[in-house]
Amino acid sequence: MNQSLERNISEDQPKVFLYSPVYYTSPGTQMRIDLIRKSLNFYGIKNMLVYEEQETSSQKIYHSFLTENLLTKKTFWHLIGALLARKLCSFSKYSRTILLFLDVCASALPYLRKCFDKIILSVEDLTPRYKRFRKDATKRYLEIFVHFAQYADHIITPAYTLTYELRELGLEAHTVPIGLEPYISPEEALRRNLPIKILHAGQLSELEQVKVILNLARKYIVFVHHHGKYSRILDHLKVIQNIYKYRVKTPHDAVRLVKIAHLGLVLVNRPAYTLSRLYFHIALLQPIIGGGVGPWIREAKLLGIDIEHYNYERIDQIIQNYEYYVRRMHHIQHKLMIPQVHIDLISLIRR
């Protein structure tokens, strides 16, 4: 656990203590936490983030074949919860309010009640959906999760669809979207030059994504984030002149490279509730093409985002009416800007 911040903070400074076990292993979670911290700073709420510098034993178990078996046992939840709380309670001298990111962190809530006055749990996803548990295991997991999550003073989620699902389980939750910072203005977006350029900012984790990118590269320039299970395939396709691979540590670092792209390409066929890359494309005022399955499709609609089909004809139509689509994206961008998009979280902290 990174405690370097602890040495630089006096006891009267932070008012909110944030913890995430996956801050550096999950770019989406990192983006969400960084934006929330910027909103907290804007409203004058001092904060401190603690994260794991390397994979813990609990994380190794989470990513192993044992996950489904162990996380459906209440005794295991008590074990990992007690161990986590032992680490986190040492930080209660800096803040009496704690914000935890990840559904499994609910295991620590009964123990954290002894050292924190206010506990906020951010449920980014539900493990059974993410790990594709069997039906009976999912039912057992959710029963245990609800038992532990009830110890939170407040529960937040990044997705309206996930909030609705938690409410169906009997948990009151508040939607606090990921949010965004505008990277460019409409005027700058409308100055993008031809030829048409398309950005795929996510991991290449599905073979279908590679197929679509190769097809689009026959006619358009495609920027591809060189990361993921199938990214190496493109290393052996040097004949494809229209594919440009890039690799950076953070979305912010990528902006200067990919802001010239006209469109964002999102192709996801996994059960994700929300996608940080949607916010990334909106921040860049890039109309989104793509498709897939999962609750993220419904979430995009709830946010007012249209996912246009990725065929040649539709792409050419968007470019022909590009100002209309950019202005529409700008309207959505304004709604999702920090800090106002996080105002519900600010209210919960100050309550």
BALOBA-1460 file (C-alpha; in Angstrom, 3 decimals):
// residues 351
<rec num="1" residu="m" x="0.000" y="0.000" z="0.000"/>
<rec num="2" residu="n" x="1.363" y="3.378" z="-0.948"/>
<rec num="3" residu="q" x="1.826" y="5.337" z="2.248"/>
<rec num="4" residu="s" x="4.171" y="7.989" z="0.852"/>
<rec num="5" residu="l" x="1.280" y="10.444" z="0.913"/>
<rec num="6" residu="e" x="0.839" y="9.837" z="4.608"/>
<rec num="7" residu="r" x="4.205" y="11.347" z="5.423"/>
<rec num="8" residu="n" x="3.348" y="14.549" z="3.555"/>
<rec num="9" residu="i" x="-0.015" y="15.232" z="5.170"/>
<rec num="10" residu="s" x="-0.661" y="16.656" z="8.587"/>
<rec num="11" residu="e" x="-3.524" y="15.408" z="10.685"/>
<rec num="12" residu="d" x="-5.705" y="18.458" z="10.115"/>
<rec num="13" residu="q" x="-5.511" y="18.394" z="6.304"/>
<rec num="14" residu="p" x="-7.596" y="15.718" z="4.504"/>
<rec num="15" residu="k" x="-11.343" y="15.588" z="5.027"/>
<rec num="16" residu="v" x="-12.000" y="12.567" z="2.786"/>
<rec num="17" residu="f" x="-9.895" y="9.420" z="2.595"/>
<rec num="18" residu="l" x="-10.148" y="7.426" z="-0.673"/>
<rec num="19" residu="y" x="-9.055" y="3.827" z="-1.141"/>
<rec num="20" residu="s" x="-8.898" y="1.631" z="-4.236"/>
<rec num="21" residu="p" x="-7.198" y="-1.761" z="-4.531"/>
<rec num="22" residu="v" x="-7.150" y="-1.466" z="-8.341"/>
<rec num="23" residu="y" x="-6.141" y="2.150" z="-8.945"/>
<rec num="24" residu="y" x="-3.187" y="1.307" z="-11.192"/>
<rec num="25" residu="t" x="-4.407" y="-1.974" z="-12.617"/>
<rec num="26" residu="s" x="-7.694" y="-0.487" z="-13.872"/>
<rec num="27" residu="p" x="-7.293" y="2.595" z="-16.145"/>
<rec num="28" residu="g" x="-11.053" y="3.190" z="-15.999"/>
<rec num="29" residu="t" x="-11.060" y="3.280" z="-12.199"/>
<rec num="30" residu="q" x="-7.986" y="5.511" z="-12.234"/>
<rec num="31" residu="m" x="-9.719" y="7.972" z="-14.561"/>
<rec num="32" residu="r" x="-12.842" y="7.994" z="-12.353"/>
<rec num="33" residu="i" x="-10.939" y="8.550" z="-9.114"/>
<rec num="34" residu="d" x="-8.731" y="11.279" z="-10.576"/>
<rec num="35" residu="l" x="-11.771" y="13.186" z="-11.821"/>
<rec num="36" residu="i" x="-13.578" y="12.812" z="-8.482"/>
<rec num="37" residu="r" x="-10.517" y="14.145" z="-6.669"/>
<rec num="38" residu="k" x="-10.439" y="17.174" z="-8.964"/>
<rec num="39" residu="s" x="-14.091" y="17.858" z="-8.130"/>
<rec num="40" residu="l" x="-13.385" y="17.503" z="-4.404"/>
<rec num="41" residu="n" x="-10.518" y="19.971" z="-4.717"/>
<rec num="42" residu="f" x="-12.722" y="22.408" z="-6.638"/>
<rec num="43" residu="y" x="-15.257" y="22.395" z="-3.796"/>
<rec num="44" residu="g" x="-12.509" y="22.838" z="-1.215"/>
<rec num="45" residu="i" x="-12.773" y="19.319" z="0.195"/>
<rec num="46" residu="k" x="-9.294" y="18.109" z="1.040"/>
<rec num="47" residu="n" x="-8.667" y="14.470" z="0.257"/>
<rec num="48" residu="m" x="-6.085" y="11.719" z="0.322"/>
<rec num="49" residu="l" x="-5.810" y="8.634" z="-1.900"/>
<rec num="50" residu="v" x="-4.213" y="5.373" z="-0.790"/>
<rec num="51" residu="y" x="-3.731" y="2.513" z="-3.214"/>
<rec num="52" residu="e" x="-1.943" y="-0.810" z="-3.517"/>
<rec num="53" residu="e" x="1.482" y="-0.493" z="-5.163"/>
<rec num="54" residu="q" x="1.506" y="-4.157" z="-6.150"/>
<rec num="55" residu="e" x="-0.951" y="-7.004" z="-6.407"/>
<rec num="56" residu="t" x="-2.002" y="-8.278" z="-2.989"/>
<rec num="57" residu="s" x="-2.844" y="-11.860" z="-2.064"/>
<rec num="58" residu="s" x="-6.542" y="-10.974" z="-2.116"/>
<rec num="59" residu="q" x="-6.222" y="-9.533" z="-5.629"/>
<rec num="60" residu="k" x="-4.404" y="-12.638" z="-6.838"/>
<rec num="61" residu="i" x="-7.250" y="-14.748" z="-5.506"/>
<rec num="62" residu="y" x="-9.768" y="-12.408" z="-7.147"/>
<rec num="63" residu="h" x="-8.164" y="-13.007" z="-10.547"/>
<rec num="64" residu="s" x="-7.708" y="-16.750" z="-10.052"/>
<rec num="65" residu="f" x="-9.940" y="-19.752" z="-10.748"/>
<rec num="66" residu="l" x="-10.826" y="-19.762" z="-7.011"/>
<rec num="67" residu="t" x="-12.807" y="-16.508" z="-7.217"/>
<rec num="68" residu="e" x="-16.255" y="-17.983" z="-7.671"/>
<rec num="69" residu="n" x="-15.773" y="-20.566" z="-4.936"/>
<rec num="70" residu="l" x="-14.299" y="-18.262" z="-2.273"/>
<rec num="71" residu="l" x="-16.382" y="-15.119" z="-2.852"/>
<rec num="72" residu="t" x="-19.578" y="-17.088" z="-2.297"/>
<rec num="73" residu="k" x="-18.600" y="-17.891" z="1.296"/>
<rec num="74" residu="k" x="-19.413" y="-15.375" z="4.034"/>
<rec num="75" residu="t" x="-16.497" y="-16.566" z="6.184"/>
<rec num="76" residu="f" x="-14.073" y="-15.562" z="3.426"/>
<rec num="77" residu="w" x="-15.667" y="-12.111" z="3.220"/>
<rec num="78" residu="h" x="-15.149" y="-11.678" z="6.965"/>
<rec num="79" residu="l" x="-11.519" y="-12.744" z="6.622"/>
<rec num="80" residu="i" x="-10.549" y="-10.371" z="3.794"/>
<rec num="81" residu="g" x="-12.687" y="-7.611" z="5.296"/>
<rec num="82" residu="a" x="-10.943" y="-7.783" z="8.663"/>
<rec num="83" residu="l" x="-7.511" y="-7.754" z="7.005"/>
<rec num="84" residu="l" x="-8.397" y="-4.761" z="4.827"/>
<rec num="85" residu="a" x="-9.938" y="-2.832" z="7.706"/>
<rec num="86" residu="r" x="-6.783" y="-3.345" z="9.765"/>
<rec num="87" residu="k" x="-4.839" y="-1.468" z="7.054"/>
<rec num="88" residu="l" x="-7.379" y="1.272" z="6.530"/>
<rec num="89" residu="c" x="-8.204" y="2.105" z="10.144"/>
<rec num="90" residu="s" x="-4.683" y="3.477" z="10.614"/>
<rec num="91" residu="f" x="-5.673" y="6.334" z="8.295"/>
<rec num="92" residu="s" x="-8.717" y="7.357" z="10.327"/>
<rec num="93" residu="k" x="-6.522" y="9.852" z="12.213"/>
<rec num="94" residu="y" x="-6.430" y="11.898" z="8.995"/>
<rec num="95" residu="s" x="-10.085" y="11.668" z="8.050"/>
<rec num="96" residu="r" x="-13.273" y="10.370" z="9.592"/>
<rec num="97" residu="t" x="-14.862" y="9.937" z="6.140"/>
<rec num="98" residu="i" x="-13.780" y="7.108" z="3.841"/>
<rec num="99" residu="l" x="-14.707" y="6.423" z="0.206"/>
<rec num="100" residu="l" x="-13.945" y="2.907" z="-1.073"/>
<rec num="101" residu="f" x="-13.982" y="1.796" z="-4.707"/>
<rec num="102" residu="l" x="-14.933" y="-1.810" z="-5.581"/>
<rec num="103" residu="d" x="-17.847" y="-4.008" z="-4.575"/>
<rec num="104" residu="v" x="-15.642" y="-6.536" z="-2.757"/>
<rec num="105" residu="c" x="-14.423" y="-3.730" z="-0.461"/>
<rec num="106" residu="a" x="-17.850" y="-3.989" z="1.173"/>
<rec num="107" residu="s" x="-16.331" y="-6.886" z="3.131"/>
<rec num="108" residu="a" x="-14.482" y="-4.369" z="5.309"/>
<rec num="109" residu="l" x="-17.460" y="-2.163" z="6.126"/>
<rec num="110" residu="p" x="-18.589" y="-3.797" z="9.407"/>
<rec num="111" residu="y" x="-15.056" y="-3.422" z="10.768"/>
<rec num="112" residu="l" x="-14.542" y="0.118" z="9.440"/>
<rec num="113" residu="r" x="-17.557" y="1.319" z="11.417"/>
<rec num="114" residu="k" x="-15.327" y="1.239" z="14.489"/>
<rec num="115" residu="c" x="-12.907" y="3.849" z="13.146"/>
<rec num="116" residu="f" x="-14.752" y="5.994" z="10.557"/>
<rec num="117" residu="d" x="-17.797" y="8.200" z="11.095"/>
<rec num="118" residu="k" x="-18.957" y="8.133" z="7.470"/>
<rec num="119" residu="i" x="-18.444" y="5.318" z="4.959"/>
<rec num="120" residu="i" x="-19.223" y="5.687" z="1.249"/>
<rec num="121" residu="l" x="-18.964" y="2.638" z="-1.004"/>
<rec num="122" residu="s" x="-18.537" y="3.122" z="-4.756"/>
<rec num="123" residu="v" x="-19.690" y="0.036" z="-6.641"/>
<rec num="124" residu="e" x="-18.000" y="0.219" z="-10.045"/>
<rec num="125" residu="d" x="-19.245" y="-3.165" z="-11.221"/>
<rec num="126" residu="l" x="-20.697" y="-6.360" z="-9.785"/>
<rec num="127" residu="t" x="-18.143" y="-9.146" z="-9.671"/>
<rec num="128" residu="p" x="-20.507" y="-11.974" z="-10.768"/>
<rec num="129" residu="r" x="-21.229" y="-10.164" z="-14.025"/>
<rec num="130" residu="y" x="-17.612" y="-9.202" z="-14.578"/>
<rec num="131" residu="k" x="-16.324" y="-12.712" z="-13.776"/>
<rec num="132" residu="r" x="-19.289" y="-14.505" z="-15.389"/>
<rec num="133" residu="f" x="-20.332" y="-16.538" z="-12.333"/>
<rec num="134" residu="r" x="-22.812" y="-19.376" z="-12.621"/>
<rec num="135" residu="k" x="-26.415" y="-18.521" z="-11.748"/>
<rec num="136" residu="d" x="-26.382" y="-20.188" z="-8.313"/>
<rec num="137" residu="a" x="-23.024" y="-18.605" z="-7.440"/>
<rec num="138" residu="t" x="-24.287" y="-15.183" z="-8.530"/>
<rec num="139" residu="k" x="-27.307" y="-15.514" z="-6.251"/>
<rec num="140" residu="r" x="-25.145" y="-16.459" z="-3.267"/>
<rec num="141" residu="y" x="-22.606" y="-13.697" z="-3.962"/>
<rec num="142" residu="l" x="-25.294" y="-11.023" z="-4.145"/>
<rec num="143" residu="e" x="-26.852" y="-12.183" z="-0.869"/>
<rec num="144" residu="i" x="-23.484" y="-11.816" z="0.877"/>
<rec num="145" residu="f" x="-22.703" y="-8.528" z="-0.845"/>
<rec num="146" residu="v" x="-26.025" y="-6.981" z="0.216"/>
<rec num="147" residu="h" x="-25.437" y="-8.078" z="3.815"/>
<rec num="148" residu="f" x="-22.080" y="-6.283" z="3.958"/>
<rec num="149" residu="a" x="-23.004" y="-3.283" z="1.785"/>
<rec num="150" residu="q" x="-25.788" y="-2.326" z="4.191"/>
<rec num="151" residu="y" x="-23.101" y="-1.114" z="6.611"/>
<rec num="152" residu="a" x="-22.291" y="1.790" z="4.263"/>
<rec num="153" residu="d" x="-23.779" y="5.187" z="5.004"/>
<rec num="154" residu="h" x="-24.075" y="5.819" z="1.269"/>
<rec num="155" residu="i" x="-23.549" y="3.802" z="-1.910"/>
<rec num="156" residu="i" x="-22.667" y="5.382" z="-5.239"/>
<rec num="157" residu="t" x="-22.229" y="3.938" z="-8.728"/>
<rec num="158" residu="p" x="-20.913" y="5.356" z="-12.031"/>
<rec num="159" residu="a" x="-23.913" y="4.022" z="-14.007"/>
<rec num="160" residu="y" x="-27.673" y="4.563" z="-13.893"/>
<rec num="161" residu="t" x="-28.214" y="0.946" z="-14.945"/>
<rec num="162" residu="l" x="-26.133" y="-0.312" z="-12.015"/>
<rec num="163" residu="t" x="-27.954" y="1.998" z="-9.595"/>
<rec num="164" residu="y" x="-31.287" y="0.522" z="-10.720"/>
<rec num="165" residu="e" x="-29.930" y="-2.998" z="-10.234"/>
<rec num="166" residu="l" x="-28.737" y="-2.253" z="-6.705"/>
<rec num="167" residu="r" x="-32.099" y="-0.761" z="-5.831"/>
<rec num="168" residu="e" x="-33.756" y="-3.971" z="-6.997"/>
<rec num="169" residu="l" x="-31.517" y="-5.766" z="-4.484"/>
<rec num="170" residu="g" x="-32.804" y="-3.467" z="-1.752"/>
<rec num="171" residu="l" x="-29.810" y="-1.120" z="-1.587"/>
<rec num="172" residu="e" x="-30.295" y="2.634" z="-1.919"/>
<rec num="173" residu="a" x="-27.712" y="3.979" z="-4.354"/>
<rec num="174" residu="h" x="-26.873" y="7.282" z="-6.029"/>
<rec num="175" residu="t" x="-25.534" y="7.650" z="-9.555"/>
<rec num="176" residu="v" x="-22.323" y="9.676" z="-9.756"/>
<rec num="177" residu="p" x="-21.166" y="9.514" z="-13.401"/>
<rec num="178" residu="i" x="-17.492" y="9.236" z="-14.309"/>
<rec num="179" residu="g" x="-17.489" y="12.779" z="-15.641"/>
<rec num="180" residu="l" x="-15.026" y="14.482" z="-17.957"/>
<rec num="181" residu="e" x="-12.879" y="17.499" z="-18.634"/>
<rec num="182" residu="p" x="-13.309" y="19.048" z="-22.097"/>
<rec num="183" residu="y" x="-10.178" y="18.478" z="-24.136"/>
<rec num="184" residu="i" x="-11.062" y="20.616" z="-27.166"/>
<rec num="185" residu="s" x="-13.624" y="23.196" z="-28.256"/>
<rec num="186" residu="p" x="-16.237" y="22.732" z="-31.012"/>
<rec num="187" residu="e" x="-14.289" y="25.160" z="-33.168"/>
<rec num="188" residu="e" x="-11.136" y="23.064" z="-32.874"/>
<rec num="189" residu="a" x="-13.081" y="19.865" z="-33.605"/>
<rec num="190" residu="l" x="-14.550" y="21.389" z="-36.747"/>
<rec num="191" residu="r" x="-11.054" y="22.241" z="-38.004"/>
<rec num="192" residu="r" x="-10.073" y="18.571" z="-38.283"/>
<rec num="193" residu="n" x="-8.645" y="17.913" z="-41.708"/>
<rec num="194" residu="l" x="-9.322" y="15.095" z="-44.134"/>
<rec num="195" residu="p" x="-8.671" y="12.233" z="-44.629"/>
<rec num="196" residu="i" x="-11.150" y="10.759" z="-42.164"/>
<rec num="197" residu="k" x="-9.497" y="9.448" z="-39.006"/>
<rec num="198" residu="i" x="-11.060" y="7.036" z="-36.481"/>
<rec num="199" residu="l" x="-9.872" y="6.353" z="-32.924"/>
<rec num="200" residu="h" x="-10.166" y="3.018" z="-31.100"/>
<rec num="201" residu="a" x="-9.124" y="3.973" z="-27.551"/>
<rec num="202" residu="g" x="-9.872" y="0.696" z="-25.771"/>
<rec num="203" residu="q" x="-8.008" y="-2.554" z="-25.389"/>
<rec num="204" residu="l" x="-8.023" y="-5.026" z="-28.268"/>
<rec num="205" residu="s" x="-9.534" y="-7.806" z="-26.200"/>
<rec num="206" residu="e" x="-11.785" y="-9.396" z="-28.831"/>
<rec num="207" residu="l" x="-10.952" y="-10.787" z="-32.255"/>
<rec num="208" residu="e" x="-14.053" y="-9.102" z="-33.677"/>
<rec num="209" residu="q" x="-12.536" y="-5.714" z="-32.811"/>
<rec num="210" residu="v" x="-9.477" y="-6.510" z="-34.935"/>
<rec num="211" residu="k" x="-11.653" y="-7.587" z="-37.861"/>
<rec num="212" residu="v" x="-13.655" y="-4.351" z="-37.776"/>
<rec num="213" residu="i" x="-10.489" y="-2.223" z="-37.507"/>
<rec num="214" residu="l" x="-8.913" y="-3.999" z="-40.481"/>
<rec num="215" residu="n" x="-12.060" y="-3.450" z="-42.509"/>
<rec num="216" residu="l" x="-12.244" y="0.259" z="-41.638"/>
<rec num="217" residu="a" x="-8.525" y="0.696" z="-42.394"/>
<rec num="218" residu="r" x="-9.198" y="-0.174" z="-46.023"/>
<rec num="219" residu="k" x="-10.802" y="3.237" z="-46.421"/>
<rec num="220" residu="y" x="-9.959" y="5.355" z="-43.356"/>
<rec num="221" residu="i" x="-7.023" y="6.058" z="-41.043"/>
<rec num="222" residu="v" x="-7.453" y="4.248" z="-37.719"/>
<rec num="223" residu="f" x="-5.622" y="5.075" z="-34.482"/>
<rec num="224" residu="v" x="-5.403" y="2.035" z="-32.202"/>
<rec num="225" residu="h" x="-4.423" y="1.885" z="-28.550"/>
<rec num="226" residu="h" x="-1.713" y="-0.773" z="-28.688"/>
<rec num="227" residu="h" x="-2.866" y="-2.734" z="-25.669"/>
<rec num="228" residu="g" x="-4.841" y="-5.895" z="-25.057"/>
<rec num="229" residu="k" x="-4.983" y="-9.586" z="-25.834"/>
<rec num="230" residu="y" x="-5.043" y="-9.166" z="-29.625"/>
<rec num="231" residu="s" x="-2.859" y="-6.075" z="-30.017"/>
<rec num="232" residu="r" x="0.146" y="-8.117" z="-31.184"/>
<rec num="233" residu="i" x="-1.783" y="-9.273" z="-34.245"/>
<rec num="234" residu="l" x="-1.397" y="-5.803" z="-35.714"/>
<rec num="235" residu="d" x="2.390" y="-5.992" z="-35.328"/>
<rec num="236" residu="h" x="2.459" y="-8.574" z="-38.108"/>
<rec num="237" residu="l" x="0.222" y="-6.621" z="-40.491"/>
<rec num="238" residu="k" x="2.628" y="-3.968" z="-41.697"/>
<rec num="239" residu="v" x="0.904" y="-3.971" z="-45.086"/>
<rec num="240" residu="i" x="-1.975" y="-2.092" z="-43.485"/>
<rec num="241" residu="q" x="-0.738" y="1.461" z="-44.026"/>
<rec num="242" residu="n" x="-3.753" y="3.165" z="-42.475"/>
<rec num="243" residu="i" x="-3.361" y="1.756" z="-38.941"/>
<rec num="244" residu="y" x="-1.381" y="3.861" z="-36.456"/>
<rec num="245" residu="k" x="-0.668" y="2.279" z="-33.071"/>
<rec num="246" residu="y" x="-0.063" y="4.353" z="-29.935"/>
<rec num="247" residu="r" x="0.556" y="3.501" z="-26.297"/>
<rec num="248" residu="v" x="0.425" y="5.902" z="-23.356"/>
<rec num="249" residu="k" x="-0.011" y="5.625" z="-19.591"/>
<rec num="250" residu="t" x="-3.098" y="7.811" z="-19.154"/>
<rec num="251" residu="p" x="-5.966" y="9.144" z="-21.281"/>
<rec num="252" residu="h" x="-4.647" y="12.664" z="-20.700"/>
<rec num="253" residu="d" x="-1.300" y="11.704" z="-22.247"/>
<rec num="254" residu="a" x="-3.126" y="10.395" z="-25.327"/>
<rec num="255" residu="v" x="-4.976" y="13.617" z="-26.082"/>
<rec num="256" residu="r" x="-2.242" y="15.348" z="-28.071"/>
<rec num="257" residu="l" x="-1.899" y="12.249" z="-30.281"/>
<rec num="258" residu="v" x="-5.541" y="11.388" z="-30.931"/>
<rec num="259" residu="k" x="-7.448" y="14.664" z="-30.803"/>
<rec num="260" residu="i" x="-7.163" y="14.940" z="-34.606"/>
<rec num="261" residu="a" x="-9.401" y="11.879" z="-35.055"/>
<rec num="262" residu="h" x="-12.888" y="12.668" z="-36.355"/>
<rec num="263" residu="l" x="-14.722" y="9.711" z="-34.813"/>
<rec num="264" residu="g" x="-14.471" y="7.380" z="-31.817"/>
<rec num="265" residu="l" x="-14.882" y="3.631" z="-32.323"/>
<rec num="266" residu="v" x="-16.374" y="1.587" z="-29.443"/>
<rec num="267" residu="l" x="-16.812" y="-2.174" z="-29.890"/>
<rec num="268" residu="v" x="-17.579" y="-4.037" z="-26.660"/>
<rec num="269" residu="n" x="-19.230" y="-7.417" z="-26.191"/>
<rec num="270" residu="r" x="-18.761" y="-7.854" z="-22.469"/>
<rec num="271" residu="p" x="-21.094" y="-7.184" z="-19.534"/>
<rec num="272" residu="a" x="-19.832" y="-3.714" z="-18.617"/>
<rec num="273" residu="y" x="-22.168" y="-1.204" z="-16.966"/>
<rec num="274" residu="t" x="-20.231" y="1.812" z="-18.108"/>
<rec num="275" residu="l" x="-17.208" y="2.574" z="-20.267"/>
<rec num="276" residu="s" x="-14.727" y="5.332" z="-19.494"/>
<rec num="277" residu="r" x="-13.880" y="5.581" z="-23.186"/>
<rec num="278" residu="l" x="-17.363" y="6.958" z="-23.902"/>
<rec num="279" residu="y" x="-16.504" y="9.943" z="-21.725"/>
<rec num="280" residu="f" x="-13.088" y="10.162" z="-23.378"/>
<rec num="281" residu="h" x="-14.630" y="10.501" z="-26.858"/>
<rec num="282" residu="i" x="-17.151" y="13.046" z="-25.598"/>
<rec num="283" residu="a" x="-14.324" y="15.056" z="-24.044"/>
<rec num="284" residu="l" x="-12.696" y="15.037" z="-27.500"/>
<rec num="285" residu="l" x="-16.002" y="15.856" z="-29.258"/>
<rec num="286" residu="q" x="-15.736" y="12.724" z="-31.390"/>
<rec num="287" residu="p" x="-19.080" y="11.280" z="-32.561"/>
<rec num="288" residu="i" x="-19.115" y="7.585" z="-31.644"/>
<rec num="289" residu="i" x="-19.514" y="4.667" z="-34.021"/>
<rec num="290" residu="g" x="-19.523" y="0.996" z="-33.082"/>
<rec num="291" residu="g" x="-21.763" y="-1.433" z="-31.281"/>
<rec num="292" residu="g" x="-21.829" y="-4.564" z="-29.162"/>
<rec num="293" residu="v" x="-23.851" y="-5.978" z="-26.295"/>
<rec num="294" residu="g" x="-24.088" y="-5.361" z="-22.570"/>
<rec num="295" residu="p" x="-25.716" y="-2.865" z="-20.184"/>
<rec num="296" residu="w" x="-23.291" y="-0.178" z="-21.395"/>
<rec num="297" residu="i" x="-25.488" y="0.187" z="-24.500"/>
<rec num="298" residu="r" x="-28.461" y="1.196" z="-22.361"/>
<rec num="299" residu="e" x="-26.219" y="3.393" z="-20.217"/>
<rec num="300" residu="a" x="-25.058" y="5.279" z="-23.311"/>
<rec num="301" residu="k" x="-28.677" y="5.970" z="-24.267"/>
<rec num="302" residu="l" x="-29.468" y="7.209" z="-20.754"/>
<rec num="303" residu="l" x="-26.560" y="9.644" z="-21.085"/>
<rec num="304" residu="g" x="-27.942" y="10.819" z="-24.436"/>
<rec num="305" residu="i" x="-25.150" y="9.217" z="-26.471"/>
<rec num="306" residu="d" x="-26.029" y="7.719" z="-29.848"/>
<rec num="307" residu="i" x="-23.805" y="4.874" z="-31.059"/>
<rec num="308" residu="e" x="-23.890" y="5.074" z="-34.842"/>
<rec num="309" residu="h" x="-23.252" y="1.997" z="-36.994"/>
<rec num="310" residu="y" x="-19.692" y="1.636" z="-38.265"/>
<rec num="311" residu="n" x="-20.312" y="0.932" z="-41.960"/>
<rec num="312" residu="y" x="-18.764" y="3.098" z="-44.694"/>
<rec num="313" residu="e" x="-22.033" y="4.716" z="-45.726"/>
<rec num="314" residu="r" x="-22.928" y="5.831" z="-42.182"/>
<rec num="315" residu="i" x="-19.433" y="7.179" z="-41.530"/>
<rec num="316" residu="d" x="-19.486" y="9.243" z="-44.714"/>
<rec num="317" residu="q" x="-22.917" y="10.636" z="-43.784"/>
<rec num="318" residu="i" x="-21.630" y="11.714" z="-40.356"/>
<rec num="319" residu="i" x="-18.665" y="13.508" z="-41.896"/>
<rec num="320" residu="q" x="-20.920" y="15.256" z="-44.421"/>
<rec num="321" residu="n" x="-22.992" y="16.600" z="-41.488"/>
<rec num="322" residu="y" x="-20.074" y="16.827" z="-39.083"/>
<rec num="323" residu="e" x="-20.947" y="20.159" z="-37.508"/>
<rec num="324" residu="y" x="-24.385" y="18.837" z="-36.465"/>
<rec num="325" residu="y" x="-22.849" y="15.804" z="-34.737"/>
<rec num="326" residu="v" x="-20.102" y="17.809" z="-33.054"/>
<rec num="327" residu="r" x="-22.610" y="20.336" z="-31.697"/>
<rec num="328" residu="r" x="-24.722" y="17.480" z="-30.345"/>
<rec num="329" residu="m" x="-21.667" y="15.987" z="-28.636"/>
<rec num="330" residu="h" x="-20.834" y="19.399" z="-27.195"/>
<rec num="331" residu="h" x="-24.258" y="19.520" z="-25.541"/>
<rec num="332" residu="i" x="-23.620" y="16.128" z="-23.902"/>
<rec num="333" residu="q" x="-20.109" y="17.215" z="-22.955"/>
<rec num="334" residu="h" x="-21.511" y="20.198" z="-21.076"/>
<rec num="335" residu="k" x="-23.880" y="17.953" z="-19.067"/>
<rec num="336" residu="l" x="-21.091" y="15.573" z="-18.002"/>
<rec num="337" residu="m" x="-18.388" y="18.096" z="-17.098"/>
<rec num="338" residu="i" x="-16.770" y="18.107" z="-13.696"/>
<rec num="339" residu="p" x="-17.295" y="19.372" z="-11.074"/>
<rec num="340" residu="q" x="-21.065" y="19.742" z="-11.459"/>
<rec num="341" residu="v" x="-21.548" y="16.119" z="-12.559"/>
<rec num="342" residu="h" x="-20.250" y="15.076" z="-9.103"/>
<rec num="343" residu="i" x="-22.500" y="17.397" z="-7.105"/>
<rec num="344" residu="d" x="-24.481" y="14.476" z="-5.614"/>
<rec num="345" residu="l" x="-21.289" y="13.011" z="-4.155"/>
<rec num="346" residu="i" x="-20.299" y="16.395" z="-2.753"/>
<rec num="347" residu="s" x="-23.720" y="16.612" z="-1.064"/>
<rec num="348" residu="l" x="-23.324" y="13.143" z="0.466"/>
<rec num="349" residu="i" x="-19.901" y="14.050" z="1.862"/>
<rec num="350" residu="r" x="-21.132" y="17.340" z="3.352"/>
<rec num="351" residu="r" x="-24.375" y="15.888" z="4.681"/>
